[in-house]
C-alpha cells in the first residue's frame, strides 16, 4: 500500500504498514501474502495476482483490491476506514473486498 494511504489510516487509529516498512520490497507475492497472514493483516493491493492466489485457495486474512488508477488516495483511505468500521478481523478471513 502507498505510504500516504498507510499514514492516513494511522492518523485515524488504524494499524497499517507498507511493503517497504515490512522489508518486503521485491519479495514474491506468496511471501507477501504469507507475511500478511502471519501478522493477521488484510492485504491492500492493486496487484490482481493476489486475486489469483486467493482463488487457488491460498489462506489469507483478507484482501482489499482496487484496480490500478481507479482510486485517489483520499478515496482509498475513506473506503478502508469504512471497511475497518463495518467488518471485523474474523469476517475478513478468506474474503476479498473490491474497493
C-alpha positions as CSV (number, residue, x, y, z in Angstrom):
1,X,0.0,0.0,0.0
2,X,1.2,3.5,-0.7
3,X,2.8,5.2,2.3
4,X,0.3,8.1,2.1
5,X,-2.5,5.6,2.5
6,X,-0.8,3.9,5.4
7,X,-0.2,7.3,7.0
8,X,-3.9,8.3,6.5
9,X,-5.1,5.1,8.2
10,X,-2.7,5.5,11.1
11,X,-3.9,9.1,11.7
12,X,-7.4,7.5,12.0
13,X,-6.2,5.0,14.6
14,X,-5.8,2.0,12.2
15,X,-2.7,-0.1,12.4
16,X,-1.2,-0.2,9.0
17,X,2.2,-1.0,7.4
18,X,3.6,-1.0,3.9
19,X,5.6,-3.4,1.9
20,X,8.6,-1.2,2.2
21,X,8.3,-0.8,6.0
22,X,8.0,-4.6,6.4
23,X,11.2,-5.2,4.4
24,X,9.3,-7.0,1.6
25,X,10.1,-4.8,-1.5
26,X,11.0,-7.2,-4.3
27,X,9.5,-10.3,-2.4
28,X,7.4,-12.8,-4.2
29,X,3.6,-12.4,-4.0
30,X,3.4,-15.7,-2.0
31,X,5.9,-14.3,0.6
32,X,3.9,-11.1,0.9
33,X,0.7,-13.0,1.3
34,X,2.3,-15.3,3.9
35,X,3.6,-12.3,5.8
36,X,0.2,-10.6,5.9
37,X,-1.4,-13.9,7.0
38,X,1.2,-14.5,9.7
39,X,0.8,-10.9,11.0
40,X,-3.0,-11.2,10.8
41,X,-3.2,-8.3,8.4
42,X,-5.5,-7.6,5.5
43,X,-3.5,-7.2,2.3
44,X,-4.4,-4.0,0.4
45,X,-3.3,-4.2,-3.2
46,X,-3.9,-3.3,-6.8
47,X,-2.0,-6.4,-8.0
48,X,-4.5,-8.8,-9.5
49,X,-2.1,-11.7,-8.9
50,X,-3.3,-11.8,-5.3
51,X,-6.8,-12.4,-6.5
52,X,-5.5,-15.4,-8.4
53,X,-3.7,-16.7,-5.3
54,X,-6.9,-16.4,-3.3
55,X,-8.8,-18.2,-6.0
56,X,-6.3,-21.0,-5.8
57,X,-7.2,-21.4,-2.2
58,X,-4.1,-19.8,-0.6
59,X,-5.0,-18.8,3.0
60,X,-5.2,-15.1,3.8
61,X,-6.7,-12.7,6.4
62,X,-8.4,-10.7,3.8
63,X,-7.6,-8.9,0.6
64,X,-8.8,-5.4,-0.3
65,X,-8.3,-4.9,-4.0
66,X,-8.6,-1.9,-6.2
67,X,-7.8,-1.6,-9.9
68,X,-4.7,0.5,-10.8
69,X,-5.6,4.1,-11.3
70,X,-9.2,3.7,-10.1
71,X,-9.0,5.5,-6.8
72,X,-7.4,8.6,-5.3
73,X,-5.5,8.3,-2.0
74,X,-8.3,10.1,-0.2
75,X,-10.9,7.7,-1.7
76,X,-8.9,4.7,-0.7
77,X,-8.5,5.9,2.8
78,X,-12.2,6.6,3.1
79,X,-13.2,3.2,1.8
80,X,-10.6,1.4,4.0
81,X,-11.8,3.3,7.1
82,X,-15.4,2.3,6.3
83,X,-14.3,-1.3,5.7
84,X,-12.5,-1.3,9.1
85,X,-15.6,0.0,10.8
86,X,-18.1,-2.5,9.5
87,X,-16.1,-5.7,9.1
88,X,-14.3,-7.5,12.0
89,X,-11.0,-9.2,11.6
90,X,-12.7,-12.6,11.7
91,X,-15.2,-11.5,9.0
92,X,-12.3,-10.6,6.7
93,X,-10.6,-14.0,6.8
94,X,-10.6,-15.5,3.3
95,X,-12.6,-12.6,2.0
96,X,-11.9,-10.3,-0.9
97,X,-13.3,-6.8,-0.8
98,X,-13.3,-4.8,-4.0
99,X,-12.7,-1.1,-3.3
